[in-house]
Amino acid sequence: MKKDFHIHIVDDDASVRESLKALIGGEGYGVSCYASGQNFLDHSNGVSGCVIIDLKLIDMNGLALQRALITQQAEVDVIVVSAYGDIEHAVESMRLGAVDFLEKPFDPEQLLNRLDHLAHAADAAGRLQRDARQRAALIDTLTPREKQVLSGIVEGQANKEVAADLGISARTVETHRVHIMQKLQANSLAHLVRIWLEASARKEPIAEAS
């Protein structure tokens, strides 16, 4: 199981990368290390397993790397680690689909236990859970108004009906709909609805526009 579940470490501190590689590799996992977020993105096509991301990278925020992986629909679980952990970053990383947020220095056994759990969950059910997290994270990239339009769409309303409910023009609704399709990477109305349904198990009701 472990040999089939690859771990990717993204940290700009060489000593941290090497210590994590020794720790995780010693448990039988395959491990790859990357010194920057862009370095990982350059090699992220087709990757799987789990990526451990440091929040403060030399070239980008770890949350920005999470968002890039969501856009790529990368088939990886994400663990974010930080020496400057706070509630705001922890919550945001989890909203973006991270399975855990660990504050440095963290208990090595805690990390290994989490990886062991993920490795054993890397089956069909585990993939469905990861896909749901990614779908939910994509929906969080929508503006409040786009979420209102999406709500009308998934309820089966036509553009004119959504427009009447929101007090905007049908043309504006269509513009929002195009943006929603682009952000959620949906190629059809049916695909758009399926994305929402896949995310709904993790999401609370779509937020109202302020």
MDTraj code that builds the backbone (N, CA, C; nanometers):
import mdtraj as md
import numpy as np

residues = "MET LYS LYS ASP PHE HIS ILE HIS ILE VAL ASP ASP ASP ALA SER VAL ARG GLU SER LEU LYS ALA LEU ILE GLY GLY GLU GLY TYR GLY VAL SER CYS TYR ALA SER GLY GLN ASN PHE LEU ASP HIS SER ASN GLY VAL SER GLY CYS VAL ILE ILE ASP LEU LYS LEU ILE ASP MET ASN GLY LEU ALA LEU GLN ARG ALA LEU ILE THR GLN GLN ALA GLU VAL ASP VAL ILE VAL VAL SER ALA TYR GLY ASP ILE GLU HIS ALA VAL GLU SER MET ARG LEU GLY ALA VAL ASP PHE LEU GLU LYS PRO PHE ASP PRO GLU GLN LEU LEU ASN ARG LEU ASP HIS LEU ALA HIS ALA ALA ASP ALA ALA GLY ARG LEU GLN ARG ASP ALA ARG GLN ARG ALA ALA LEU ILE ASP THR LEU THR PRO ARG GLU LYS GLN VAL LEU SER GLY ILE VAL GLU GLY GLN ALA ASN LYS GLU VAL ALA ALA ASP LEU GLY ILE SER ALA ARG THR VAL GLU THR HIS ARG VAL HIS ILE MET GLN LYS LEU GLN ALA ASN SER LEU ALA HIS LEU VAL ARG ILE TRP LEU GLU ALA SER ALA ARG LYS GLU PRO ILE ALA GLU ALA SER".split()
xyz = np.array([
    [0.0826, -0.1202, 0.0000],
    [0.0000, 0.0000, 0.0000],
    [0.0869, 0.1265, 0.0000],
    [0.1882, 0.1314, 0.0905],
    [0.2706, 0.2513, 0.1024],
    [0.3525, 0.2771, -0.0228],
    [0.4046, 0.1707, -0.0818],
    [0.4901, 0.1904, -0.1998],
    [0.4122, 0.2476, -0.3171],
    [0.2800, 0.2340, -0.3158],
    [0.1966, 0.2860, -0.4238],
    [0.1437, 0.4264, -0.3938],
    [0.1739, 0.4777, -0.2742],
    [0.1232, 0.6093, -0.2330],
    [0.2423, 0.7026, -0.2185],
    [0.2626, 0.7888, -0.3174],
    [0.3828, 0.8722, -0.3232],
    [0.3627, 1.0022, -0.2457],
    [0.4678, 1.0462, -0.1774],
    [0.4635, 1.1690, -0.0989],
    [0.5505, 1.2742, -0.1659],
    [0.4964, 1.3947, -0.1820],
    [0.5678, 1.5068, -0.2412],
    [0.5864, 1.6136, -0.1334],
    [0.7089, 1.6586, -0.1137],
    [0.7400, 1.7586, -0.0107],
    [0.7784, 1.8884, -0.0789],
    [0.7046, 1.9960, -0.0494],
    [0.7336, 2.1269, -0.1084],
    [0.7724, 2.2211, 0.0047],
    [0.9020, 2.2487, 0.0156],
    [0.9530, 2.3343, 0.1230],
    [1.0832, 2.3973, 0.0752],
    [1.0999, 2.5280, 0.0983],
    [1.2210, 2.5938, 0.0504],
    [1.3398, 2.5798, 0.1459],
    [1.3203, 2.5121, 0.2579],
    [1.4275, 2.4862, 0.3537],
    [1.4836, 2.3463, 0.3278],
    [1.6086, 2.3388, 0.2798],
    [1.6686, 2.2113, 0.2426],
    [1.6765, 2.1146, 0.3600],
    [1.7046, 2.1676, 0.4794],
    [1.7165, 2.0798, 0.5960],
    [1.5822, 2.0171, 0.6312],
    [1.4739, 2.0933, 0.6155],
    [1.3401, 2.0407, 0.6419],
    [1.3058, 1.9335, 0.5395],
    [1.3358, 1.9617, 0.4130],
    [1.3076, 1.8635, 0.3073],
    [1.3788, 1.7314, 0.3351],
    [1.5058, 1.7395, 0.3704],
    [1.5839, 1.6179, 0.3916],
    [1.5381, 1.5411, 0.5147],
    [1.5027, 1.6128, 0.6218],
    [1.4579, 1.5442, 0.7430],
    [1.3233, 1.4764, 0.7208],
    [1.2330, 1.5441, 0.6482],
    [1.1036, 1.4834, 0.6181],
    [1.1192, 1.3659, 0.5231],
    [1.2090, 1.3801, 0.4268],
    [1.2327, 1.2701, 0.3329],
    [1.2838, 1.1474, 0.4067],
    [1.3763, 1.1679, 0.5018],
    [1.4296, 1.0552, 0.5787],
    [1.3218, 0.9916, 0.6646],
    [1.2402, 1.0762, 0.7289],
    [1.1334, 1.0264, 0.8158],
    [1.0311, 0.9457, 0.7364],
    [0.9826, 1.0052, 0.6288],
    [0.8744, 0.9428, 0.5516],
    [0.9255, 0.8262, 0.4682],
    [1.0431, 0.8446, 0.4069],
    [1.1011, 0.7377, 0.3270],
    [1.1331, 0.6154, 0.4114],
    [1.1688, 0.6403, 0.5381],
    [1.1981, 0.5295, 0.6280],
    [1.0779, 0.4438, 0.6590],
    [0.9574, 0.4966, 0.6311],
    [0.8347, 0.4201, 0.6530],
    [0.7919, 0.3420, 0.5293],
    [0.8719, 0.3510, 0.4232],
    [0.8423, 0.2730, 0.3036],
    [0.7739, 0.3493, 0.1916],
    [0.7528, 0.4802, 0.2084],
    [0.6902, 0.5614, 0.1039],
    [0.7938, 0.6071, 0.0010],
    [0.7507, 0.6234, -0.1227],
    [0.8319, 0.6933, -0.2197],
    [0.8188, 0.8421, -0.1929],
    [0.9281, 0.9152, -0.1984],
    [0.9269, 1.0580, -0.1630],
    [0.9982, 1.1396, -0.2703],
    [0.9375, 1.2511, -0.3094],
    [1.0008, 1.3474, -0.3990],
    [1.0006, 1.4833, -0.3309],
    [1.1073, 1.5620, -0.3505],
    [1.1197, 1.6921, -0.2849],
    [1.1291, 1.8045, -0.3877],
    [1.0743, 1.9196, -0.3506],
    [1.0724, 2.0366, -0.4384],
    [1.1054, 2.1604, -0.3554],
    [1.1925, 2.2466, -0.4094],
    [1.2397, 2.3624, -0.3341],
    [1.1494, 2.4842, -0.3474],
    [1.0492, 2.4770, -0.4338],
    [0.9580, 2.5899, -0.4523],
    [0.8240, 2.5414, -0.5039],
    [0.7249, 2.6282, -0.4916],
    [0.5934, 2.5941, -0.5434],
    [0.5942, 2.5750, -0.6930],
    [0.6637, 2.6634, -0.7643],
    [0.6678, 2.6540, -0.9099],
    [0.7392, 2.5283, -0.9554],
    [0.8441, 2.4904, -0.8813],
    [0.9162, 2.3678, -0.9144],
    [0.8221, 2.2472, -0.9087],
    [0.7352, 2.2451, -0.8075],
    [0.6391, 2.1351, -0.7984],
    [0.5370, 2.1430, -0.9116],
    [0.4841, 2.2631, -0.9383],
    [0.3849, 2.2775, -1.0448],
    [0.4414, 2.2344, -1.1794],
    [0.5721, 2.2598, -1.2003],
    [0.6356, 2.2207, -1.3261],
    [0.6388, 2.0690, -1.3438],
    [0.6246, 1.9957, -1.2335],
    [0.6307, 1.8488, -1.2392],
    [0.5012, 1.7836, -1.1877],
    [0.3940, 1.8632, -1.1781],
    [0.2721, 1.8126, -1.1136],
    [0.1765, 1.7405, -1.2070],
    [0.2033, 1.7421, -1.3360],
    [0.1141, 1.6764, -1.4303],
    [0.1121, 1.5251, -1.4053],
    [-0.0044, 1.4735, -1.3705],
    [-0.0193, 1.3302, -1.3502],
    [0.0257, 1.2784, -1.2156],
    [0.0647, 1.3685, -1.1225],
    [0.1099, 1.3206, -0.9921],
    [-0.0095, 1.2685, -0.9110],
    [0.0199, 1.1849, -0.8132],
    [-0.0830, 1.1331, -0.7236],
    [-0.0211, 1.1155, -0.5856],
    [-0.1025, 1.0767, -0.4895],
    [-0.0523, 1.0579, -0.3540],
    [-0.0847, 1.1762, -0.2654],
    [0.0158, 1.2266, -0.1953],
    [-0.0044, 1.3377, -0.1019],
    [0.1071, 1.4393, -0.1183],
    [0.0723, 1.5666, -0.1135],
    [0.1730, 1.6721, -0.1175],
    [0.1715, 1.7478, 0.0149],
    [0.2886, 1.7598, 0.0762],
    [0.3058, 1.8330, 0.2012],
    [0.3616, 1.9698, 0.1646],
    [0.2846, 2.0749, 0.1903],
    [0.3187, 2.2100, 0.1455],
    [0.3497, 2.2994, 0.2647],
    [0.4656, 2.3650, 0.2605],
    [0.4955, 2.4653, 0.3620],
    [0.4183, 2.5928, 0.3284],
    [0.3604, 2.6556, 0.4295],
    [0.2775, 2.7738, 0.4055],
    [0.3582, 2.8899, 0.3496],
    [0.4811, 2.9078, 0.3970],
    [0.5657, 3.0191, 0.3539],
    [0.6736, 2.9684, 0.2595],
    [0.6468, 2.9746, 0.1297],
    [0.7425, 2.9320, 0.0294],
    [0.8168, 3.0519, -0.0272],
    [0.9309, 3.0277, -0.0873],
    [1.0141, 3.1363, -0.1358],
    [0.9502, 3.2117, -0.2520],
    [0.8647, 3.1434, -0.3273],
    [0.8099, 3.2064, -0.4469],
    [0.6593, 3.2284, -0.4423],
    [0.5899, 3.1627, -0.3508],
    [0.4460, 3.1809, -0.3434],
    [0.3945, 3.1335, -0.2087],
    [0.2774, 3.1834, -0.1721],
    [0.2106, 3.1363, -0.0519],
    [0.1619, 2.9937, -0.0744],
    [0.1709, 2.9114, 0.0303],
    [0.1260, 2.7729, 0.0168],
    [-0.0194, 2.7625, -0.0230],
    [-0.1006, 2.8593, 0.0191],
    [-0.2417, 2.8586, -0.0186],
    [-0.2576, 2.8839, -0.1686],
    [-0.1689, 2.9683, -0.2231],
    [-0.1723, 2.9932, -0.3673],
    [-0.1386, 2.8657, -0.4435],
    [-0.0459, 2.7873, -0.3899],
    [-0.0128, 2.6598, -0.4524],
    [-0.1325, 2.5648, -0.4453],
    [-0.2034, 2.5650, -0.3320],
    [-0.3244, 2.4844, -0.3219],
    [-0.4232, 2.5212, -0.4307],
    [-0.4440, 2.6522, -0.4499],
    [-0.5401, 2.6978, -0.5505],
    [-0.4969, 2.6544, -0.6903],
    [-0.3671, 2.6597, -0.7171],
    [-0.3175, 2.6177, -0.8487],
    [-0.3429, 2.4688, -0.8700],
    [-0.3253, 2.3890, -0.7663],
    [-0.3499, 2.2450, -0.7779],
    [-0.4979, 2.2158, -0.7995],
    [-0.5835, 2.2970, -0.7369],
    [-0.7274, 2.2819, -0.7581],
    [-0.7614, 2.3096, -0.9036],
    [-0.7034, 2.4171, -0.9564],
    [-0.7277, 2.4527, -1.0960],
    [-0.6829, 2.3408, -1.1898],
    [-0.5722, 2.2769, -1.1552],
    [-0.5212, 2.1668, -1.2365],
    [-0.5960, 2.0363, -1.2108],
    [-0.6836, 2.0372, -1.1074],
    [-0.7533, 1.9153, -1.0661],
    [-0.6534, 1.8031, -1.0374],
    [-0.5449, 1.8400, -0.9696],
    [-0.4412, 1.7430, -0.9352],
    [-0.4981, 1.6378, -0.8396],
    [-0.4677, 1.5123, -0.8651],
    [-0.5228, 1.4027, -0.7853],
    [-0.4321, 1.3741, -0.6656],
    [-0.4186, 1.4748, -0.5786],
    [-0.3344, 1.4606, -0.4599],
    [-0.4099, 1.5104, -0.3370],
    [-0.3832, 1.4460, -0.2235],
    [-0.4276, 1.4998, -0.0956],
    [-0.3241, 1.6033, -0.0528],
    [-0.3690, 1.7032, 0.0229],
    [-0.2802, 1.8126, 0.0622],
    [-0.2731, 1.8232, 0.2139],
    [-0.1502, 1.8325, 0.2648],
    [-0.1264, 1.8654, 0.4047],
    [-0.0443, 1.9935, 0.4062],
    [-0.0904, 2.0937, 0.4790],
    [-0.0190, 2.2208, 0.4903],
    [0.0514, 2.2261, 0.6258],
    [0.1775, 2.2682, 0.6246],
    [0.2527, 2.2827, 0.7492],
    [0.3032, 2.4263, 0.7588],
    [0.3163, 2.4762, 0.8813],
    [0.3589, 2.6147, 0.8985],
    [0.4198, 2.6374, 1.0359],
    [0.5255, 2.7185, 1.0383],
    [0.5849, 2.7616, 1.1652],
    [0.5125, 2.8839, 1.2178],
    [0.4230, 2.9389, 1.1354],
    [0.3503, 3.0607, 1.1724],
    [0.2007, 3.0345, 1.1653],
    [0.1605, 2.9171, 1.2109],
    [0.0207, 2.8783, 1.1999],
    [-0.0723, 2.9697, 1.2760],
    [-0.1840, 3.0001, 1.2161],
    [-0.2894, 3.0742, 1.2845],
    [-0.4231, 3.0210, 1.2353],
    [-0.5261, 3.0574, 1.3067],
    [-0.6591, 3.0034, 1.2753],
    [-0.7025, 3.0420, 1.1349],
    [-0.6750, 3.1679, 1.0961],
    [-0.7195, 3.2145, 0.9648],
    [-0.6603, 3.1293, 0.8527],
    [-0.5275, 3.1054, 0.8578],
    [-0.4645, 3.0256, 0.7535],
    [-0.5089, 2.8798, 0.7597],
    [-0.5255, 2.8290, 0.8807],
    [-0.5692, 2.6903, 0.8959],
    [-0.7070, 2.6703, 0.8347],
    [-0.7987, 2.7608, 0.8653],
    [-0.9344, 2.7508, 0.8123],
    [-0.9338, 2.7619, 0.6601],
    [-0.8558, 2.8581, 0.6081],
    [-0.8519, 2.8772, 0.4631],
    [-0.7942, 2.7544, 0.3930],
    [-0.6890, 2.6950, 0.4495],
    [-0.6303, 2.5773, 0.3868],
    [-0.7292, 2.4610, 0.3852],
    [-0.8079, 2.4487, 0.4932],
    [-0.9075, 2.3408, 0.4975],
    [-1.0212, 2.3679, 0.3998],
    [-1.0609, 2.4937, 0.3872],
    [-1.1644, 2.5297, 0.2892],
    [-1.1182, 2.4971, 0.1483],
    [-0.9872, 2.5069, 0.1252],
    [-0.9324, 2.4760, -0.0068],
    [-0.9100, 2.3262, -0.0260],
    [-0.9491, 2.2475, 0.0736],
    [-0.9460, 2.1031, 0.0558],
    [-0.8328, 2.0295, 0.1242],
    [-0.7493, 2.0998, 0.2038],
    [-0.6415, 2.0311, 0.2749],
    [-0.7008, 1.9294, 0.3722],
    [-0.6327, 1.8169, 0.3885],
    [-0.6792, 1.7161, 0.4832],
    [-0.6269, 1.7438, 0.6233],
    [-0.5231, 1.8296, 0.6335],
    [-0.4705, 1.8637, 0.7657],
    [-0.3861, 1.9893, 0.7568],
    [-0.3719, 2.0576, 0.8713],
    [-0.2879, 2.1765, 0.8841],
    [-0.2053, 2.1556, 1.0103],
    [-0.0738, 2.1379, 0.9936],
    [0.0136, 2.1058, 1.1054],
    [0.1050, 2.2237, 1.1372],
    [0.1168, 2.2572, 1.2647],
    [0.2053, 2.3645, 1.3075],
    [0.3422, 2.3084, 1.3439],
    [0.4487, 2.3711, 1.2903],
    [0.5851, 2.3326, 1.3247],
    [0.6203, 2.3859, 1.4640],
    [0.6954, 2.3104, 1.5432],
    [0.7340, 2.1715, 1.5182],
    [0.6170, 2.0783, 1.5494],
    [0.5930, 1.9821, 1.4629],
    [0.4821, 1.8904, 1.4847],
    [0.5362, 1.7531, 1.5237],
    [0.4505, 1.6735, 1.5815],
    [0.4859, 1.5393, 1.6236],
    [0.5021, 1.4511, 1.4991],
    [0.6210, 1.3943, 1.4761],
    [0.6399, 1.3096, 1.3577],
    [0.5377, 1.1964, 1.3491],
    [0.5009, 1.1409, 1.4637],
    [0.4042, 1.0323, 1.4629],
    [0.2674, 1.0794, 1.4137],
    [0.2344, 1.2052, 1.4442],
    [0.1074, 1.2606, 1.3975],
    [0.1051, 1.2650, 1.2452],
    [0.2159, 1.3087, 1.1851],
    [0.2238, 1.3135, 1.0395],
    [0.2197, 1.1732, 0.9799],
    [0.2963, 1.0813, 1.0372],
    [0.3003, 0.9451, 0.9838],
    [0.1651, 0.8761, 0.9957],
    [0.0953, 0.9013, 1.1054],
    [-0.0384, 0.8431, 1.1223],
    [-0.1350, 0.8961, 1.0175],
    [-0.1230, 1.0268, 0.9885],
    [-0.2100, 1.0870, 0.8865],
    [-0.1788, 1.0279, 0.7496],
    [-0.0512, 1.0133, 0.7170],
    [-0.0137, 0.9563, 0.5882],
    [-0.0598, 0.8110, 0.5773],
    [-0.0485, 0.7370, 0.6866],
    [-0.0938, 0.5977, 0.6866],
    [-0.2432, 0.5894, 0.6589],
    [-0.3185, 0.6799, 0.7214],
    [-0.4635, 0.6834, 0.6991],
    [-0.4942, 0.7154, 0.5529],
    [-0.4243, 0.8139, 0.4966],
    [-0.4491, 0.8526, 0.3577],
    [-0.4108, 0.7408, 0.2616],
    [-0.2998, 0.6726, 0.2914],
    [-0.2556, 0.5644, 0.2045],
    [-0.3589, 0.4525, 0.1994],
    [-0.4200, 0.4235, 0.3131],
    [-0.5202, 0.3170, 0.3169],
    [-0.6551, 0.3621, 0.2602],
    [-0.6725, 0.4948, 0.2507],
    [-0.7988, 0.5464, 0.1956],
    [-0.7872, 0.5752, 0.0466],
    [-0.6720, 0.5451, -0.0124],
    [-0.6487, 0.5772, -0.1531],
    [-0.7164, 0.4754, -0.2447],
    [-0.8438, 0.4546, -0.2205],
    [-0.9241, 0.3656, -0.3032],
    [-1.0357, 0.4476, -0.3666],
    [-1.1368, 0.3830, -0.4204],
    [-1.2451, 0.4564, -0.4876],
    [-1.3129, 0.5542, -0.3935],
    [-1.3417, 0.5109, -0.2701],
    [-1.4084, 0.5997, -0.1742],
    [-1.3200, 0.7178, -0.1394],
    [-1.1900, 0.6921, -0.1236],
    [-1.0980, 0.8008, -0.0920],
    [-1.0904, 0.9019, -0.2048],
    [-1.0905, 0.8529, -0.3280],
    [-1.0866, 0.9442, -0.4420],
    [-1.2127, 1.0292, -0.4485],
    [-1.3264, 0.9693, -0.4170],
    [-1.4514, 1.0453, -0.4169],
    [-1.4469, 1.1569, -0.3125],
    [-1.3906, 1.1273, -0.1954],
    [-1.3795, 1.2290, -0.0907],
    [-1.2880, 1.3417, -0.1354],
    [-1.1754, 1.3077, -0.1980],
    [-1.0838, 1.4096, -0.2454],
    [-1.1490, 1.4946, -0.3538],
    [-1.2200, 1.4288, -0.4467],
    [-1.2881, 1.5032, -0.5523],
    [-1.3909, 1.5986, -0.4937],
    [-1.4620, 1.5540, -0.3888],
    [-1.5613, 1.6396, -0.3247],
    [-1.4944, 1.7611, -0.2614],
    [-1.3777, 1.7411, -0.1989],
    [-1.3057, 1.8541, -0.1400],
    [-1.2654, 1.9532, -0.2481],
    [-1.2176, 1.9007, -0.3616],
    [-1.1745, 1.9895, -0.4691],
    [-1.2921, 2.0650, -0.5289],
    [-1.4057, 1.9961, -0.5461],
    [-1.5240, 2.0634, -0.5997],
    [-1.5691, 2.1747, -0.5048],
    [-1.5695, 2.1445, -0.3748],
    [-1.6097, 2.2443, -0.2771],
    [-1.5158, 2.3642, -0.2802],
    [-1.3863, 2.3379, -0.2957],
    [-1.2892, 2.4466, -0.3014],
    [-1.3091, 2.5321, -0.4253],
    [-1.3410, 2.4694, -0.5380],
    [-1.3675, 2.5457, -0.6595],
    [-1.4890, 2.6366, -0.6409],
    [-1.5930, 2.5847, -0.5780],
    [-1.7132, 2.6653, -0.5560],
    [-1.6814, 2.7857, -0.4674],
    [-1.5873, 2.7698, -0.3746],
    [-1.5484, 2.8811, -0.2885],
    [-1.4790, 2.9929, -0.3650],
    [-1.4345, 2.9664, -0.4887],
    [-1.3710, 3.0720, -0.5676],
    [-1.4741, 3.1639, -0.6330],
    [-1.6009, 3.1259, -0.6287],
    [-1.7059, 3.2085, -0.6888],
    [-1.7355, 3.3303, -0.6026],
    [-1.7798, 3.4380, -0.6676],
    [-1.8241, 3.5562, -0.5940],
    [-1.9610, 3.5274, -0.5325],
    [-2.0034, 3.6077, -0.4329],
    [-2.1372, 3.5875, -0.3758],
    [-2.2481, 3.5890, -0.4813],
    [-2.2397, 3.6807, -0.5775],
    [-2.3427, 3.6863, -0.6814],
    [-2.3385, 3.5616, -0.7691],
    [-2.2180, 3.5160, -0.8029],
    [-2.2078, 3.3945, -0.8844],
    [-2.2656, 3.2751, -0.8101],
    [-2.2483, 3.2707, -0.6789],
    [-2.3069, 3.1618, -0.6006],
    [-2.4595, 3.1679, -0.6042],
    [-2.5152, 3.2888, -0.6045],
    [-2.6606, 3.3017, -0.6148],
    [-2.7093, 3.2519, -0.7508],
    [-2.6369, 3.2892, -0.8560],
    [-2.6746, 3.2433, -0.9903],
    [-2.6616, 3.0919, -0.9984],
    [-2.5548, 3.0368, -0.9443],
    [-2.5365, 2.8922, -0.9439],
    [-2.6504, 2.8231, -0.8699],
    [-2.6930, 2.8810, -0.7600],
    [-2.8032, 2.8234, -0.6834],
    [-2.9279, 2.8118, -0.7697],
    [-2.9560, 2.9166, -0.8465],
    [-3.0721, 2.9120, -0.9348],
    [-3.0568, 2.8081, -1.0445],
    [-2.9348, 2.7971, -1.0973],
    [-2.9102, 2.7012, -1.2056],
    [-2.9330, 2.5583, -1.1576],
    [-2.8754, 2.5246, -1.0400],
    [-2.8868, 2.3864, -0.9928],
    [-3.0291, 2.3533, -0.9491],
    [-3.1113, 2.4580, -0.9280],
    [-3.2524, 2.4353, -0.8968],
    [-3.3358, 2.4231, -1.0229],
    [-3.2715, 2.4344, -1.1390],
    [-3.3401, 2.4154, -1.2657],
    [-3.4032, 2.5401, -1.3238],
    [-3.3667, 2.6583, -1.2716],
    [-3.4261, 2.7815, -1.3222],
    [-3.3621, 2.8238, -1.4539],
    [-3.4435, 2.8817, -1.5410],
    [-3.3926, 2.9411, -1.6636],
    [-3.3283, 3.0749, -1.6311],
    [-3.2476, 3.1266, -1.7245],
    [-3.1792, 3.2545, -1.7013],
    [-3.2771, 3.3661, -1.6640],
    [-3.3932, 3.3702, -1.7314],
    [-3.4905, 3.4761, -1.7034],
    [-3.5465, 3.4637, -1.5622],
    [-3.5649, 3.3410, -1.5164],
    [-3.6166, 3.3204, -1.3811],
    [-3.5130, 3.3627, -1.2768],
    [-3.3869, 3.3278, -1.3010],
    [-3.2802, 3.3687, -1.2087],
    [-3.2702, 3.5203, -1.2069],
    [-3.2790, 3.5806, -1.3253],
    [-3.2702, 3.7262, -1.3362],
    [-3.3821, 3.7940, -1.2581],
    [-3.5044, 3.7425, -1.2711],
    [-3.6177, 3.8007, -1.2001],
    [-3.6011, 3.7893, -1.0494],
    [-3.5517, 3.6756, -1.0023],
    [-3.5327, 3.6556, -0.8587],
    [-3.4265, 3.7484, -0.8018],
    [-3.3220, 3.7750, -0.8808],
    [-3.2095, 3.8548, -0.8313],
    [-3.2192, 4.0026, -0.8687],
    [-3.3178, 4.0366, -0.9520],
    [-3.3335, 4.1765, -0.9908],
    [-3.2259, 4.2249, -1.0853],
    [-3.1772, 4.1355, -1.1714],
    [-3.0755, 4.1713, -1.2697],
    [-3.1239, 4.1255, -1.4066],
    [-3.0507, 4.1623, -1.5117],
    [-3.0937, 4.1268, -1.6461],
    [-3.0542, 3.9835, -1.6800],
    [-3.1258, 3.9263, -1.7753],
    [-3.0940, 3.7910, -1.8205],
    [-2.9552, 3.7865, -1.8834],
    [-2.9158, 3.8968, -1.9486],
    [-2.7818, 3.9034, -2.0083],
    [-2.6745, 3.8958, -1.9000],
    [-2.6993, 3.9636, -1.7878],
    [-2.6039, 3.9590, -1.6765],
    [-2.5951, 3.8187, -1.6191],
    [-2.7096, 3.7527, -1.6091],
    [-2.7102, 3.6148, -1.5612],
    [-2.6266, 3.5261, -1.6531],
    [-2.6430, 3.5445, -1.7840],
    [-2.5676, 3.4641, -1.8801],
    [-2.4168, 3.4900, -1.8652],
    [-2.3799, 3.6165, -1.8408],
    [-2.2380, 3.6494, -1.8203],
    [-2.1846, 3.5788, -1.6966],
    [-2.2620, 3.5839, -1.5874],
    [-2.2222, 3.5136, -1.4658],
    [-2.2101, 3.3639, -1.4911],
    [-2.3043, 3.3124, -1.5688],
    [-2.3054, 3.1683, -1.5966],
    [-2.1793, 3.1260, -1.6716],
    [-2.1360, 3.2076, -1.7663],
    [-2.0131, 3.1783, -1.8409],
    [-1.8932, 3.1781, -1.7464],
    [-1.8879, 3.2785, -1.6579],
    [-1.7772, 3.2860, -1.5623],
    [-1.7778, 3.1661, -1.4673],
    [-1.8960, 3.1257, -1.4249],
    [-1.9084, 3.0097, -1.3351],
    [-1.8574, 2.8836, -1.4045],
    [-1.8979, 2.8649, -1.5287],
    [-1.8551, 2.7473, -1.6040],
    [-1.7028, 2.7451, -1.6167],
    [-1.6435, 2.8630, -1.6390],
    [-1.4982, 2.8713, -1.6529],
    [-1.4290, 2.8408, -1.5207],
    [-1.4769, 2.9005, -1.4130],
    [-1.4125, 2.8822, -1.2826],
    [-1.4235, 2.7389, -1.2335],
    [-1.5372, 2.6747, -1.2593],
    [-1.5582, 2.5380, -1.2125],
    [-1.5143, 2.4345, -1.3162],
    [-1.4627, 2.4839, -1.4301],
    [-1.4111, 2.3965, -1.5352],
    [-1.5178, 2.2969, -1.5817],
    [-1.6401, 2.3483, -1.5930],
    [-1.7521, 2.2654, -1.6376],
    [-1.7671, 2.2788, -1.7891],
    [-1.7892, 2.1663, -1.8557],
    [-1.8003, 2.1705, -2.0016],
    [-1.9440, 2.1618, -2.0514],
    [-2.0395, 2.1523, -1.9572],
    [-2.1803, 2.1479, -1.9942],
    [-2.2642, 2.1792, -1.8708],
    [-2.3922, 2.2040, -1.8924],
    [-2.4814, 2.2297, -1.7800],
    [-2.4884, 2.1071, -1.6885],
    [-2.4953, 1.9888, -1.7485],
    [-2.5017, 1.8663, -1.6686],
    [-2.3763, 1.8501, -1.5833],
    [-2.2610, 1.8831, -1.6429],
    [-2.1340, 1.8747, -1.5695],
    [-2.1337, 1.9740, -1.4542],
    [-2.1878, 2.0931, -1.4781],
    [-2.1946, 2.1958, -1.3739],
    [-2.2777, 2.1473, -1.2556],
    [-2.3924, 2.0901, -1.2846],
    [-2.4794, 2.0393, -1.1775],
    [-2.4111, 1.9251, -1.1035],
    [-2.3396, 1.8398, -1.1759],
    [-2.2715, 1.7277, -1.1122],
    [-2.1619, 1.7772, -1.0172],
    [-2.0913, 1.8822, -1.0580],
    [-1.9885, 1.9409, -0.9709],
    [-2.0515, 1.9868, -0.8396],
    [-2.1662, 2.0542, -0.8504],
    [-2.2333, 2.1013, -0.7297],
    [-2.2778, 1.9838, -0.6421],
    [-2.3340, 1.8807, -0.7037],
    [-2.3813, 1.7658, -0.6276],
    [-2.2655, 1.6941, -0.5579],
    [-2.1499, 1.6841, -0.6269],
    [-2.0334, 1.6182, -0.5677],
    [-1.9799, 1.6968, -0.4489],
    [-1.9945, 1.8292, -0.4543],
    [-1.9442, 1.9132, -0.3455],
    [-2.0434, 1.9274, -0.2317],
    [-2.1710, 1.9012, -0.2584],
    [-2.2762, 1.9336, -0.1614],
    [-2.2633, 1.8558, -0.0311],
    [-2.1995, 1.7400, -0.0353],
    [-2.1834, 1.6614, 0.0874],
    [-2.0917, 1.7315, 0.1860],
    [-2.0028, 1.8171, 0.1354],
    [-1.9084, 1.8884, 0.2221],
    [-1.9476, 2.0324, 0.2461],
    [-2.0318, 2.0890, 0.1614],
    [-2.0628, 2.2308, 0.1679],
    [-2.1885, 2.2581, 0.2442],
    [-2.1890, 2.3754, 0.3090],
    [-2.3116, 2.4275, 0.3661],
    [-2.3868, 2.4959, 0.2532],
    [-2.5126, 2.5369, 0.2717],
    [-2.5882, 2.5990, 0.1643],
    [-2.5129, 2.7166, 0.1034],
    [-2.5310, 2.7375, -0.0265],
    [-2.4649, 2.8461, -0.0957],
    [-2.4943, 2.9786, -0.0270],
    [-2.3891, 3.0556, -0.0038],
    [-2.4043, 3.1808, 0.0727],
    [-2.4824, 3.2839, -0.0054],
    [-2.5538, 3.3657, 0.0694],
    [-2.6263, 3.4763, 0.0084],
    [-2.5294, 3.5900, -0.0221],
    [-2.5571, 3.6659, -0.1263],
    [-2.4731, 3.7815, -0.1567],
    [-2.4954, 3.8896, -0.0543],
    [-2.3865, 3.9562, -0.0188],
    [-2.3982, 4.0638, 0.0789],
    [-2.4306, 4.1959, 0.0098],
])
top = md.Topology()
chain = top.add_chain()
for i, resn in enumerate(residues, 1):
    res = top.add_residue(resn, chain, resSeq=i)
    for name in ("N", "CA", "C"):
        top.add_atom(name, md.element.get_by_symbol(name[0]), res)
traj = md.Trajectory(xyz[None], top)
